[in-house]
Amino acid sequence: MTSILHAQGLVKDYPGVKAVDNVELTIEQGVCFGLLGPNGA
């Protein structure tokens, strides 16, 4: 399959919370992808 999105080294934090740390992600064409946090958001 063909990759339509590739990201690496993603980091996101909020005051006092590291939400995402060094994430690598590849999404292939035709794939349905979802990402949920611990509270369902």
SULTA-V651907 format. One line per field, one symbol per residue. ss: DSSP state (~ for helix, > for strand, _ for the rest). psi: psi as a letter, one per 20 degrees, with the letter a starting at -180 (. if undefined). A space follows every 10 residues. Layout:
# SULTA-V651907
ss=???
psi=???
This chain:
# SULTA-V651907
ss=__>>>>>>>> >>>>__>>>> >>>>>>>>__ __________ _
psi=rppippqqkp ppqroipohp olpppppqpj pppqpqrhji .
